[in-house]
Amino acid sequence: MNYPVYNPTYSACIDVAIQATLRQGYTIKSDDLWQVVACNSSRPKEGKTMTCHLPLFEDDKPQRKWLHISVYGMNPTYELNFYIL
């Protein structure tokens, strides 16, 4: 999977991970996205890492796979790592 590792904002990192996951045929419920990413996490400060895990669906059926996102705060960029397990 080819994606930009360094992004200018935390939101750009999350968007890249989600778009790459959607291209693989999985879906993410907007409620899960809102609750996990928007409400329960914050952008990482410099030198810190933020992680979140989102359940994946295929044809509205829950899968035994999760999207794992890790964003490391750098100055002034953010480093993105994500994988599906």
N, CA, C and O atoms as a Maestro MAE file, in Angstrom:
{
 s_m_m2io_version
 :::
 2.0.0
}

f_m_ct {
 s_m_title
 :::
 protein
 m_atom[340] {
  # First column is atom index #
  i_m_mmod_type
  r_m_x_coord
  r_m_y_coord
  r_m_z_coord
  i_m_residue_number
  s_m_chain_name
  s_m_pdb_residue_name
  s_m_pdb_atom_name
  i_m_atomic_number
  :::
  1 25 0.855 -1.173 0.000 1 A "MET " " N  " 7
  2 3 0.000 0.000 0.000 1 A "MET " " CA " 6
  3 2 0.899 1.234 0.000 1 A "MET " " C  " 6
  4 15 1.798 1.363 0.831 1 A "MET " " O  " 8
  5 25 0.652 2.104 -0.911 2 A "ASN " " N  " 7
  6 3 1.455 3.311 -1.051 2 A "ASN " " CA " 6
  7 2 0.647 4.514 -0.570 2 A "ASN " " C  " 6
  8 15 -0.422 4.798 -1.112 2 A "ASN " " O  " 8
  9 25 1.146 5.220 0.438 3 A "TYR " " N  " 7
  10 3 0.448 6.376 0.985 3 A "TYR " " CA " 6
  11 2 1.471 7.365 1.520 3 A "TYR " " C  " 6
  12 15 2.595 6.971 1.830 3 A "TYR " " O  " 8
  13 25 1.110 8.648 1.638 4 A "PRO " " N  " 7
  14 3 2.051 9.629 2.184 4 A "PRO " " CA " 6
  15 2 2.222 9.418 3.689 4 A "PRO " " C  " 6
  16 15 1.250 9.456 4.443 4 A "PRO " " O  " 8
  17 25 3.445 9.198 4.112 5 A "VAL " " N  " 7
  18 3 3.731 8.958 5.529 5 A "VAL " " CA " 6
  19 2 3.715 10.255 6.315 5 A "VAL " " C  " 6
  20 15 3.198 10.291 7.432 5 A "VAL " " O  " 8
  21 25 4.266 11.316 5.758 6 A "TYR " " N  " 7
  22 3 4.335 12.603 6.454 6 A "TYR " " CA " 6
  23 2 3.246 13.521 5.913 6 A "TYR " " C  " 6
  24 15 3.141 13.732 4.704 6 A "TYR " " O  " 8
  25 25 2.442 14.062 6.815 7 A "ASN " " N  " 7
  26 3 1.312 14.911 6.439 7 A "ASN " " CA " 6
  27 2 1.364 16.206 7.249 7 A "ASN " " C  " 6
  28 15 1.901 16.226 8.356 7 A "ASN " " O  " 8
  29 25 0.808 17.284 6.701 8 A "PRO " " N  " 7
  30 3 0.899 18.582 7.384 8 A "PRO " " CA " 6
  31 2 -0.010 18.704 8.608 8 A "PRO " " C  " 6
  32 15 0.281 19.488 9.511 8 A "PRO " " O  " 8
  33 25 -1.108 17.941 8.653 9 A "THR " " N  " 7
  34 3 -2.038 18.053 9.782 9 A "THR " " CA " 6
  35 2 -2.458 16.674 10.270 9 A "THR " " C  " 6
  36 15 -2.334 15.679 9.556 9 A "THR " " O  " 8
  37 25 -2.952 16.639 11.491 10 A "TYR " " N  " 7
  38 3 -3.484 15.399 12.072 10 A "TYR " " CA " 6
  39 2 -4.689 14.923 11.265 10 A "TYR " " C  " 6
  40 15 -4.826 13.728 11.003 10 A "TYR " " O  " 8
  41 25 -5.556 15.840 10.873 11 A "SER " " N  " 7
  42 3 -6.739 15.485 10.085 11 A "SER " " CA " 6
  43 2 -6.362 14.861 8.747 11 A "SER " " C  " 6
  44 15 -7.029 13.937 8.282 11 A "SER " " O  " 8
  45 25 -5.311 15.356 8.135 12 A "ALA " " N  " 7
  46 3 -4.853 14.788 6.862 12 A "ALA " " CA " 6
  47 2 -4.394 13.350 7.057 12 A "ALA " " C  " 6
  48 15 -4.639 12.506 6.195 12 A "ALA " " O  " 8
  49 25 -3.739 13.056 8.164 13 A "CYS " " N  " 7
  50 3 -3.315 11.684 8.457 13 A "CYS " " CA " 6
  51 2 -4.513 10.755 8.563 13 A "CYS " " C  " 6
  52 15 -4.520 9.676 7.972 13 A "CYS " " O  " 8
  53 25 -5.523 11.167 9.312 14 A "ILE " " N  " 7
  54 3 -6.718 10.347 9.490 14 A "ILE " " CA " 6
  55 2 -7.418 10.148 8.143 14 A "ILE " " C  " 6
  56 15 -7.857 9.040 7.833 14 A "ILE " " O  " 8
  57 25 -7.523 11.209 7.344 15 A "ASP " " N  " 7
  58 3 -8.167 11.115 6.031 15 A "ASP " " CA " 6
  59 2 -7.438 10.139 5.109 15 A "ASP " " C  " 6
  60 15 -8.078 9.354 4.409 15 A "ASP " " O  " 8
  61 25 -6.112 10.183 5.102 16 A "VAL " " N  " 7
  62 3 -5.325 9.281 4.256 16 A "VAL " " CA " 6
  63 2 -5.592 7.830 4.655 16 A "VAL " " C  " 6
  64 15 -5.798 6.980 3.790 16 A "VAL " " O  " 8
  65 25 -5.590 7.544 5.943 17 A "ALA " " N  " 7
  66 3 -5.817 6.171 6.421 17 A "ALA " " CA " 6
  67 2 -7.226 5.690 6.064 17 A "ALA " " C  " 6
  68 15 -7.402 4.551 5.630 17 A "ALA " " O  " 8
  69 25 -8.209 6.537 6.244 18 A "ILE " " N  " 7
  70 3 -9.589 6.155 5.956 18 A "ILE " " CA " 6
  71 2 -9.804 5.945 4.466 18 A "ILE " " C  " 6
  72 15 -10.444 4.971 4.071 18 A "ILE " " O  " 8
  73 25 -9.282 6.837 3.633 19 A "GLN " " N  " 7
  74 3 -9.443 6.703 2.185 19 A "GLN " " CA " 6
  75 2 -8.763 5.432 1.665 19 A "GLN " " C  " 6
  76 15 -9.307 4.753 0.795 19 A "GLN " " O  " 8
  77 25 -7.586 5.111 2.189 20 A "ALA " " N  " 7
  78 3 -6.896 3.887 1.772 20 A "ALA " " CA " 6
  79 2 -7.690 2.649 2.180 20 A "ALA " " C  " 6
  80 15 -7.722 1.660 1.447 20 A "ALA " " O  " 8
  81 25 -8.325 2.702 3.337 21 A "THR " " N  " 7
  82 3 -9.146 1.584 3.805 21 A "THR " " CA " 6
  83 2 -10.393 1.426 2.937 21 A "THR " " C  " 6
  84 15 -10.782 0.305 2.607 21 A "THR " " O  " 8
  85 25 -11.010 2.529 2.572 22 A "LEU " " N  " 7
  86 3 -12.191 2.476 1.710 22 A "LEU " " CA " 6
  87 2 -11.848 1.917 0.335 22 A "LEU " " C  " 6
  88 15 -12.649 1.188 -0.251 22 A "LEU " " O  " 8
  89 25 -10.666 2.250 -0.191 23 A "ARG " " N  " 7
  90 3 -10.239 1.729 -1.489 23 A "ARG " " CA " 6
  91 2 -10.054 0.215 -1.465 23 A "ARG " " C  " 6
  92 15 -10.110 -0.429 -2.512 23 A "ARG " " O  " 8
  93 25 -9.836 -0.355 -0.293 24 A "GLN " " N  " 7
  94 3 -9.679 -1.800 -0.170 24 A "GLN " " CA " 6
  95 2 -11.018 -2.516 -0.026 24 A "GLN " " C  " 6
  96 15 -11.053 -3.740 0.097 24 A "GLN " " O  " 8
  97 25 -12.118 -1.767 -0.041 25 A "GLY " " N  " 7
  98 3 -13.436 -2.371 -0.017 25 A "GLY " " CA " 6
  99 2 -14.093 -2.439 1.346 25 A "GLY " " C  " 6
  100 15 -15.188 -2.987 1.474 25 A "GLY " " O  " 8
  101 25 -13.456 -1.903 2.354 26 A "TYR " " N  " 7
  102 3 -14.040 -1.889 3.694 26 A "TYR " " CA " 6
  103 2 -14.796 -0.588 3.919 26 A "TYR " " C  " 6
  104 15 -14.563 0.406 3.230 26 A "TYR " " O  " 8
  105 25 -15.695 -0.605 4.879 27 A "THR " " N  " 7
  106 3 -16.383 0.620 5.282 27 A "THR " " CA " 6
  107 2 -16.191 0.808 6.780 27 A "THR " " C  " 6
  108 15 -15.923 -0.136 7.523 27 A "THR " " O  " 8
  109 25 -16.339 2.055 7.191 28 A "ILE " " N  " 7
  110 3 -16.243 2.431 8.602 28 A "ILE " " CA " 6
  111 2 -17.513 3.179 8.941 28 A "ILE " " C  " 6
  112 15 -17.894 4.111 8.234 28 A "ILE " " O  " 8
  113 25 -18.163 2.784 10.003 29 A "LYS " " N  " 7
  114 3 -19.392 3.477 10.395 29 A "LYS " " CA " 6
  115 2 -19.042 4.872 10.892 29 A "LYS " " C  " 6
  116 15 -18.074 5.062 11.628 29 A "LYS " " O  " 8
  117 25 -19.848 5.846 10.474 30 A "SER " " N  " 7
  118 3 -19.578 7.232 10.851 30 A "SER " " CA " 6
  119 2 -19.690 7.436 12.358 30 A "SER " " C  " 6
  120 15 -18.991 8.281 12.916 30 A "SER " " O  " 8
  121 25 -20.558 6.676 13.027 31 A "ASP " " N  " 7
  122 3 -20.658 6.791 14.483 31 A "ASP " " CA " 6
  123 2 -19.361 6.359 15.156 31 A "ASP " " C  " 6
  124 15 -18.908 7.001 16.104 31 A "ASP " " O  " 8
  125 25 -18.756 5.263 14.667 32 A "ASP " " N  " 7
  126 3 -17.487 4.798 15.222 32 A "ASP " " CA " 6
  127 2 -16.395 5.824 14.967 32 A "ASP " " C  " 6
  128 15 -15.589 6.120 15.849 32 A "ASP " " O  " 8
  129 25 -16.376 6.358 13.768 33 A "LEU " " N  " 7
  130 3 -15.374 7.364 13.413 33 A "LEU " " CA " 6
  131 2 -15.507 8.586 14.302 33 A "LEU " " C  " 6
  132 15 -14.510 9.098 14.811 33 A "LEU " " O  " 8
  133 25 -16.724 9.053 14.491 34 A "TRP " " N  " 7
  134 3 -16.962 10.228 15.319 34 A "TRP " " CA " 6
  135 2 -16.559 9.956 16.768 34 A "TRP " " C  " 6
  136 15 -15.874 10.767 17.391 34 A "TRP " " O  " 8
  137 25 -16.985 8.819 17.296 35 A "GLN " " N  " 7
  138 3 -16.750 8.525 18.700 35 A "GLN " " CA " 6
  139 2 -15.270 8.273 18.997 35 A "GLN " " C  " 6
  140 15 -14.752 8.770 19.997 35 A "GLN " " O  " 8
  141 25 -14.592 7.515 18.150 36 A "VAL " " N  " 7
  142 3 -13.206 7.149 18.429 36 A "VAL " " CA " 6
  143 2 -12.238 8.274 18.072 36 A "VAL " " C  " 6
  144 15 -11.369 8.618 18.874 36 A "VAL " " O  " 8
  145 25 -12.376 8.843 16.893 37 A "VAL " " N  " 7
  146 3 -11.391 9.828 16.432 37 A "VAL " " CA " 6
  147 2 -11.719 11.236 16.907 37 A "VAL " " C  " 6
  148 15 -10.842 11.935 17.416 37 A "VAL " " O  " 8
  149 25 -12.951 11.655 16.751 38 A "ALA " " N  " 7
  150 3 -13.288 13.048 17.055 38 A "ALA " " CA " 6
  151 2 -13.462 13.307 18.557 38 A "ALA " " C  " 6
  152 15 -13.029 14.341 19.065 38 A "ALA " " O  " 8
  153 25 -14.081 12.386 19.244 39 A "CYS " " N  " 7
  154 3 -14.398 12.636 20.664 39 A "CYS " " CA " 6
  155 2 -13.343 12.131 21.635 39 A "CYS " " C  " 6
  156 15 -13.036 12.803 22.619 39 A "CYS " " O  " 8
  157 25 -12.789 10.966 21.373 40 A "ASN " " N  " 7
  158 3 -11.934 10.336 22.368 40 A "ASN " " CA " 6
  159 2 -10.442 10.445 22.097 40 A "ASN " " C  " 6
  160 15 -9.651 9.833 22.814 40 A "ASN " " O  " 8
  161 25 -10.043 11.182 21.113 41 A "SER " " N  " 7
  162 3 -8.614 11.344 20.863 41 A "SER " " CA " 6
  163 2 -8.325 12.801 20.531 41 A "SER " " C  " 6
  164 15 -9.219 13.569 20.177 41 A "SER " " O  " 8
  165 25 -7.082 13.148 20.651 42 A "SER " " N  " 7
  166 3 -6.674 14.509 20.292 42 A "SER " " CA " 6
  167 2 -5.396 14.403 19.475 42 A "SER " " C  " 6
  168 15 -4.708 13.382 19.500 42 A "SER " " O  " 8
  169 25 -5.094 15.454 18.763 43 A "ARG " " N  " 7
  170 3 -3.883 15.402 17.953 43 A "ARG " " CA " 6
  171 2 -2.675 15.312 18.888 43 A "ARG " " C  " 6
  172 15 -2.653 15.935 19.950 43 A "ARG " " O  " 8
  173 25 -1.685 14.539 18.487 44 A "PRO " " N  " 7
  174 3 -0.532 14.328 19.364 44 A "PRO " " CA " 6
  175 2 0.373 15.548 19.419 44 A "PRO " " C  " 6
  176 15 0.588 16.226 18.414 44 A "PRO " " O  " 8
  177 25 0.887 15.811 20.583 45 A "LYS " " N  " 7
  178 3 1.868 16.884 20.744 45 A "LYS " " CA " 6
  179 2 3.202 16.403 20.195 45 A "LYS " " C  " 6
  180 15 3.367 15.217 19.909 45 A "LYS " " O  " 8
  181 25 4.142 17.307 20.049 46 A "GLU " " N  " 7
  182 3 5.444 16.956 19.500 46 A "GLU " " CA " 6
  183 2 6.112 15.884 20.364 46 A "GLU " " C  " 6
  184 15 6.222 16.029 21.581 46 A "GLU " " O  " 8
  185 25 6.554 14.812 19.713 47 A "GLY " " N  " 7
  186 3 7.220 13.724 20.408 47 A "GLY " " CA " 6
  187 2 6.285 12.680 21.005 47 A "GLY " " C  " 6
  188 15 6.752 11.735 21.641 47 A "GLY " " O  " 8
  189 25 4.984 12.826 20.817 48 A "LYS " " N  " 7
  190 3 3.997 11.887 21.357 48 A "LYS " " CA " 6
  191 2 3.291 11.155 20.214 48 A "LYS " " C  " 6
  192 15 3.269 11.624 19.076 48 A "LYS " " O  " 8
  193 25 2.719 10.004 20.540 49 A "THR " " N  " 7
  194 3 2.000 9.196 19.558 49 A "THR " " CA " 6
  195 2 0.556 9.024 19.991 49 A "THR " " C  " 6
  196 15 0.278 8.786 21.167 49 A "THR " " O  " 8
  197 25 -0.359 9.142 19.049 50 A "MET " " N  " 7
  198 3 -1.783 8.910 19.276 50 A "MET " " CA " 6
  199 2 -2.159 7.674 18.482 50 A "MET " " C  " 6
  200 15 -1.799 7.559 17.310 50 A "MET " " O  " 8
  201 25 -2.882 6.742 19.104 51 A "THR " " N  " 7
  202 3 -3.350 5.563 18.395 51 A "THR " " CA " 6
  203 2 -4.861 5.442 18.523 51 A "THR " " C  " 6
  204 15 -5.442 5.861 19.524 51 A "THR " " O  " 8
  205 25 -5.488 4.875 17.518 52 A "CYS " " N  " 7
  206 3 -6.917 4.569 17.587 52 A "CYS " " CA " 6
  207 2 -7.191 3.333 16.747 52 A "CYS " " C  " 6
  208 15 -6.442 3.010 15.825 52 A "CYS " " O  " 8
  209 25 -8.275 2.651 17.081 53 A "HIS " " N  " 7
  210 3 -8.638 1.399 16.438 53 A "HIS " " CA " 6
  211 2 -10.107 1.475 16.045 53 A "HIS " " C  " 6
  212 15 -10.963 1.786 16.873 53 A "HIS " " O  " 8
  213 25 -10.394 1.191 14.781 54 A "LEU " " N  " 7
  214 3 -11.755 1.278 14.265 54 A "LEU " " CA " 6
  215 2 -12.195 -0.065 13.679 54 A "LEU " " C  " 6
  216 15 -11.459 -0.661 12.892 54 A "LEU " " O  " 8
  217 25 -13.383 -0.550 14.051 55 A "PRO " " N  " 7
  218 3 -13.883 -1.803 13.461 55 A "PRO " " CA " 6
  219 2 -14.247 -1.589 11.994 55 A "PRO " " C  " 6
  220 15 -14.696 -0.512 11.603 55 A "PRO " " O  " 8
  221 25 -14.047 -2.627 11.196 56 A "LEU " " N  " 7
  222 3 -14.314 -2.537 9.756 56 A "LEU " " CA " 6
  223 2 -15.529 -3.382 9.381 56 A "LEU " " C  " 6
  224 15 -15.849 -4.376 10.034 56 A "LEU " " O  " 8
  225 25 -16.198 -2.954 8.304 57 A "PHE " " N  " 7
  226 3 -17.389 -3.630 7.799 57 A "PHE " " CA " 6
  227 2 -17.230 -3.859 6.305 57 A "PHE " " C  " 6
  228 15 -16.535 -3.115 5.614 57 A "PHE " " O  " 8
  229 25 -17.891 -4.911 5.820 58 A "GLU " " N  " 7
  230 3 -17.940 -5.191 4.395 58 A "GLU " " CA " 6
  231 2 -19.382 -5.544 4.070 58 A "GLU " " C  " 6
  232 15 -19.930 -6.489 4.637 58 A "GLU " " O  " 8
  233 25 -20.001 -4.798 3.167 59 A "ASP " " N  " 7
  234 3 -21.421 -4.972 2.844 59 A "ASP " " CA " 6
  235 2 -22.293 -4.903 4.098 59 A "ASP " " C  " 6
  236 15 -23.213 -5.704 4.266 59 A "ASP " " O  " 8
  237 25 -22.002 -3.952 4.970 60 A "ASP " " N  " 7
  238 3 -22.714 -3.727 6.237 60 A "ASP " " CA " 6
  239 2 -22.647 -4.907 7.194 60 A "ASP " " C  " 6
  240 15 -23.438 -4.983 8.135 60 A "ASP " " O  " 8
  241 25 -21.722 -5.824 6.972 61 A "LYS " " N  " 7
  242 3 -21.525 -6.943 7.887 61 A "LYS " " CA " 6
  243 2 -20.217 -6.732 8.637 61 A "LYS " " C  " 6
  244 15 -19.191 -6.451 8.017 61 A "LYS " " O  " 8
  245 25 -20.236 -6.861 9.963 62 A "PRO " " N  " 7
  246 3 -19.001 -6.687 10.729 62 A "PRO " " CA " 6
  247 2 -17.955 -7.737 10.332 62 A "PRO " " C  " 6
  248 15 -18.269 -8.913 10.150 62 A "PRO " " O  " 8
  249 25 -16.748 -7.294 10.209 63 A "GLN " " N  " 7
  250 3 -15.636 -8.175 9.884 63 A "GLN " " CA " 6
  251 2 -14.798 -8.408 11.140 63 A "GLN " " C  " 6
  252 15 -14.931 -7.690 12.131 63 A "GLN " " O  " 8
  253 25 -13.952 -9.401 11.083 64 A "ARG " " N  " 7
  254 3 -13.055 -9.647 12.204 64 A "ARG " " CA " 6
  255 2 -11.748 -8.889 11.990 64 A "ARG " " C  " 6
  256 15 -10.676 -9.358 12.372 64 A "ARG " " O  " 8
  257 25 -11.849 -7.735 11.385 65 A "LYS " " N  " 7
  258 3 -10.684 -6.907 11.097 65 A "LYS " " CA " 6
  259 2 -10.896 -5.505 11.650 65 A "LYS " " C  " 6
  260 15 -12.021 -5.012 11.733 65 A "LYS " " O  " 8
  261 25 -9.799 -4.881 12.022 66 A "TRP " " N  " 7
  262 3 -9.822 -3.521 12.564 66 A "TRP " " CA " 6
  263 2 -8.791 -2.679 11.844 66 A "TRP " " C  " 6
  264 15 -7.760 -3.184 11.397 66 A "TRP " " O  " 8
  265 25 -9.075 -1.390 11.734 67 A "LEU " " N  " 7
  266 3 -8.114 -0.420 11.219 67 A "LEU " " CA " 6
  267 2 -7.370 0.160 12.411 67 A "LEU " " C  " 6
  268 15 -7.983 0.740 13.308 67 A "LEU " " O  " 8
  269 25 -6.060 0.007 12.424 68 A "HIS " " N  " 7
  270 3 -5.217 0.520 13.494 68 A "HIS " " CA " 6
  271 2 -4.442 1.716 12.948 68 A "HIS " " C  " 6
  272 15 -3.678 1.584 11.992 68 A "HIS " " O  " 8
  273 25 -4.641 2.876 13.557 69 A "ILE " " N  " 7
  274 3 -3.996 4.107 13.098 69 A "ILE " " CA " 6
  275 2 -3.071 4.607 14.201 69 A "ILE " " C  " 6
  276 15 -3.449 4.645 15.372 69 A "ILE " " O  " 8
  277 25 -1.864 4.986 13.817 70 A "SER " " N  " 7
  278 3 -0.899 5.555 14.747 70 A "SER " " CA " 6
  279 2 -0.335 6.830 14.114 70 A "SER " " C  " 6
  280 15 0.184 6.806 12.998 70 A "SER " " O  " 8
  281 25 -0.447 7.941 14.843 71 A "VAL " " N  " 7
  282 3 0.043 9.230 14.347 71 A "VAL " " CA " 6
  283 2 1.049 9.774 15.351 71 A "VAL " " C  " 6
  284 15 0.738 9.931 16.531 71 A "VAL " " O  " 8
  285 25 2.258 10.061 14.876 72 A "TYR " " N  " 7
  286 3 3.336 10.594 15.707 72 A "TYR " " CA " 6
  287 2 3.480 12.083 15.433 72 A "TYR " " C  " 6
  288 15 3.604 12.493 14.279 72 A "TYR " " O  " 8
  289 25 3.463 12.888 16.476 73 A "GLY " " N  " 7
  290 3 3.574 14.340 16.331 73 A "GLY " " CA " 6
  291 2 5.013 14.785 16.156 73 A "GLY " " C  " 6
  292 15 5.871 14.494 16.989 73 A "GLY " " O  " 8
  293 25 5.269 15.486 15.075 74 A "MET " " N  " 7
  294 3 6.582 16.059 14.800 74 A "MET " " CA " 6
  295 2 6.370 17.559 14.627 74 A "MET " " C  " 6
  296 15 5.230 18.022 14.584 74 A "MET " " O  " 8
  297 25 7.416 18.294 14.531 75 A "ASN " " N  " 7
  298 3 7.262 19.728 14.333 75 A "ASN " " CA " 6
  299 2 7.752 20.070 12.947 75 A "ASN " " C  " 6
  300 15 8.947 19.896 12.706 75 A "ASN " " O  " 8
  301 25 6.967 20.528 12.035 76 A "PRO " " N  " 7
  302 3 5.550 20.880 12.043 76 A "PRO " " CA " 6
  303 2 4.661 19.835 11.395 76 A "PRO " " C  " 6
  304 15 3.496 20.125 11.124 76 A "PRO " " O  " 8
  305 25 5.164 18.609 11.127 77 A "THR " " N  " 7
  306 3 4.368 17.606 10.428 77 A "THR " " CA " 6
  307 2 3.953 16.480 11.371 77 A "THR " " C  " 6
  308 15 4.294 16.475 12.554 77 A "THR " " O  " 8
  309 25 3.211 15.529 10.814 78 A "TYR " " N  " 7
  310 3 2.769 14.351 11.553 78 A "TYR " " CA " 6
  311 2 3.129 13.113 10.737 78 A "TYR " " C  " 6
  312 15 3.006 13.112 9.512 78 A "TYR " " O  " 8
  313 25 3.573 12.065 11.420 79 A "GLU " " N  " 7
  314 3 3.937 10.824 10.749 79 A "GLU " " CA " 6
  315 2 2.809 9.814 10.937 79 A "GLU " " C  " 6
  316 15 2.369 9.557 12.057 79 A "GLU " " O  " 8
  317 25 2.353 9.251 9.834 80 A "LEU " " N  " 7
  318 3 1.230 8.317 9.846 80 A "LEU " " CA " 6
  319 2 1.706 6.892 9.613 80 A "LEU " " C  " 6
  320 15 2.514 6.632 8.721 80 A "LEU " " O  " 8
  321 25 1.199 5.978 10.420 81 A "ASN " " N  " 7
  322 3 1.340 4.543 10.206 81 A "ASN " " CA " 6
  323 2 -0.016 3.929 10.458 81 A "ASN " " C  " 6
  324 15 -0.668 4.245 11.453 81 A "ASN " " O  " 8
  325 25 -0.446 3.055 9.567 82 A "PHE " " N  " 7
  326 3 -1.715 2.365 9.797 82 A "PHE " " CA " 6
  327 2 -1.662 1.005 9.145 82 A "PHE " " C  " 6
  328 15 -0.901 0.775 8.205 82 A "PHE " " O  " 8
  329 25 -2.476 0.114 9.655 83 A "TYR " " N  " 7
  330 3 -2.556 -1.228 9.102 83 A "TYR " " CA " 6
  331 2 -3.912 -1.821 9.450 83 A "TYR " " C  " 6
  332 15 -4.605 -1.340 10.347 83 A "TYR " " O  " 8
  333 25 -4.280 -2.875 8.725 84 A "ILE " " N  " 7
  334 3 -5.553 -3.562 8.945 84 A "ILE " " CA " 6
  335 2 -5.228 -4.965 9.447 84 A "ILE " " C  " 6
  336 15 -4.514 -5.728 8.796 84 A "ILE " " O  " 8
  337 25 -5.758 -5.279 10.596 85 A "LEU " " N  " 7
  338 3 -5.592 -6.618 11.183 85 A "LEU " " CA " 6
  339 2 -6.927 -7.204 11.515 85 A "LEU " " C  " 6
  340 15 -7.002 -8.325 12.017 85 A "LEU " " O  " 8
  :::
 }
 m_bond[339] {
  # First column is bond index #
  i_m_from
  i_m_to
  i_m_order
  :::
  1 1 2 1
  2 2 3 1
  3 3 4 2
  4 3 5 1
  5 5 6 1
  6 6 7 1
  7 7 8 2
  8 7 9 1
  9 9 10 1
  10 10 11 1
  11 11 12 2
  12 11 13 1
  13 13 14 1
  14 14 15 1
  15 15 16 2
  16 15 17 1
  17 17 18 1
  18 18 19 1
  19 19 20 2
  20 19 21 1
  21 21 22 1
  22 22 23 1
  23 23 24 2
  24 23 25 1
  25 25 26 1
  26 26 27 1
  27 27 28 2
  28 27 29 1
  29 29 30 1
  30 30 31 1
  31 31 32 2
  32 31 33 1
  33 33 34 1
  34 34 35 1
  35 35 36 2
  36 35 37 1
  37 37 38 1
  38 38 39 1
  39 39 40 2
  40 39 41 1
  41 41 42 1
  42 42 43 1
  43 43 44 2
  44 43 45 1
  45 45 46 1
  46 46 47 1
  47 47 48 2
  48 47 49 1
  49 49 50 1
  50 50 51 1
  51 51 52 2
  52 51 53 1
  53 53 54 1
  54 54 55 1
  55 55 56 2
  56 55 57 1
  57 57 58 1
  58 58 59 1
  59 59 60 2
  60 59 61 1
  61 61 62 1
  62 62 63 1
  63 63 64 2
  64 63 65 1
  65 65 66 1
  66 66 67 1
  67 67 68 2
  68 67 69 1
  69 69 70 1
  70 70 71 1
  71 71 72 2
  72 71 73 1
  73 73 74 1
  74 74 75 1
  75 75 76 2
  76 75 77 1
  77 77 78 1
  78 78 79 1
  79 79 80 2
  80 79 81 1
  81 81 82 1
  82 82 83 1
  83 83 84 2
  84 83 85 1
  85 85 86 1
  86 86 87 1
  87 87 88 2
  88 87 89 1
  89 89 90 1
  90 90 91 1
  91 91 92 2
  92 91 93 1
  93 93 94 1
  94 94 95 1
  95 95 96 2
  96 95 97 1
  97 97 98 1
  98 98 99 1
  99 99 100 2
  100 99 101 1
  101 101 102 1
  102 102 103 1
  103 103 104 2
  104 103 105 1
  105 105 106 1
  106 106 107 1
  107 107 108 2
  108 107 109 1
  109 109 110 1
  110 110 111 1
  111 111 112 2
  112 111 113 1
  113 113 114 1
  114 114 115 1
  115 115 116 2
  116 115 117 1
  117 117 118 1
  118 118 119 1
  119 119 120 2
  120 119 121 1
  121 121 122 1
  122 122 123 1
  123 123 124 2
  124 123 125 1
  125 125 126 1
  126 126 127 1
  127 127 128 2
  128 127 129 1
  129 129 130 1
  130 130 131 1
  131 131 132 2
  132 131 133 1
  133 133 134 1
  134 134 135 1
  135 135 136 2
  136 135 137 1
  137 137 138 1
  138 138 139 1
  139 139 140 2
  140 139 141 1
  141 141 142 1
  142 142 143 1
  143 143 144 2
  144 143 145 1
  145 145 146 1
  146 146 147 1
  147 147 148 2
  148 147 149 1
  149 149 150 1
  150 150 151 1
  151 151 152 2
  152 151 153 1
  153 153 154 1
  154 154 155 1
  155 155 156 2
  156 155 157 1
  157 157 158 1
  158 158 159 1
  159 159 160 2
  160 159 161 1
  161 161 162 1
  162 162 163 1
  163 163 164 2
  164 163 165 1
  165 165 166 1
  166 166 167 1
  167 167 168 2
  168 167 169 1
  169 169 170 1
  170 170 171 1
  171 171 172 2
  172 171 173 1
  173 173 174 1
  174 174 175 1
  175 175 176 2
  176 175 177 1
  177 177 178 1
  178 178 179 1
  179 179 180 2
  180 179 181 1
  181 181 182 1
  182 182 183 1
  183 183 184 2
  184 183 185 1
  185 185 186 1
  186 186 187 1
  187 187 188 2
  188 187 189 1
  189 189 190 1
  190 190 191 1
  191 191 192 2
  192 191 193 1
  193 193 194 1
  194 194 195 1
  195 195 196 2
  196 195 197 1
  197 197 198 1
  198 198 199 1
  199 199 200 2
  200 199 201 1
  201 201 202 1
  202 202 203 1
  203 203 204 2
  204 203 205 1
  205 205 206 1
  206 206 207 1
  207 207 208 2
  208 207 209 1
  209 209 210 1
  210 210 211 1
  211 211 212 2
  212 211 213 1
  213 213 214 1
  214 214 215 1
  215 215 216 2
  216 215 217 1
  217 217 218 1
  218 218 219 1
  219 219 220 2
  220 219 221 1
  221 221 222 1
  222 222 223 1
  223 223 224 2
  224 223 225 1
  225 225 226 1
  226 226 227 1
  227 227 228 2
  228 227 229 1
  229 229 230 1
  230 230 231 1
  231 231 232 2
  232 231 233 1
  233 233 234 1
  234 234 235 1
  235 235 236 2
  236 235 237 1
  237 237 238 1
  238 238 239 1
  239 239 240 2
  240 239 241 1
  241 241 242 1
  242 242 243 1
  243 243 244 2
  244 243 245 1
  245 245 246 1
  246 246 247 1
  247 247 248 2
  248 247 249 1
  249 249 250 1
  250 250 251 1
  251 251 252 2
  252 251 253 1
  253 253 254 1
  254 254 255 1
  255 255 256 2
  256 255 257 1
  257 257 258 1
  258 258 259 1
  259 259 260 2
  260 259 261 1
  261 261 262 1
  262 262 263 1
  263 263 264 2
  264 263 265 1
  265 265 266 1
  266 266 267 1
  267 267 268 2
  268 267 269 1
  269 269 270 1
  270 270 271 1
  271 271 272 2
  272 271 273 1
  273 273 274 1
  274 274 275 1
  275 275 276 2
  276 275 277 1
  277 277 278 1
  278 278 279 1
  279 279 280 2
  280 279 281 1
  281 281 282 1
  282 282 283 1
  283 283 284 2
  284 283 285 1
  285 285 286 1
  286 286 287 1
  287 287 288 2
  288 287 289 1
  289 289 290 1
  290 290 291 1
  291 291 292 2
  292 291 293 1
  293 293 294 1
  294 294 295 1
  295 295 296 2
  296 295 297 1
  297 297 298 1
  298 298 299 1
  299 299 300 2
  300 299 301 1
  301 301 302 1
  302 302 303 1
  303 303 304 2
  304 303 305 1
  305 305 306 1
  306 306 307 1
  307 307 308 2
  308 307 309 1
  309 309 310 1
  310 310 311 1
  311 311 312 2
  312 311 313 1
  313 313 314 1
  314 314 315 1
  315 315 316 2
  316 315 317 1
  317 317 318 1
  318 318 319 1
  319 319 320 2
  320 319 321 1
  321 321 322 1
  322 322 323 1
  323 323 324 2
  324 323 325 1
  325 325 326 1
  326 326 327 1
  327 327 328 2
  328 327 329 1
  329 329 330 1
  330 330 331 1
  331 331 332 2
  332 331 333 1
  333 333 334 1
  334 334 335 1
  335 335 336 2
  336 335 337 1
  337 337 338 1
  338 338 339 1
  339 339 340 2
  :::
 }
}
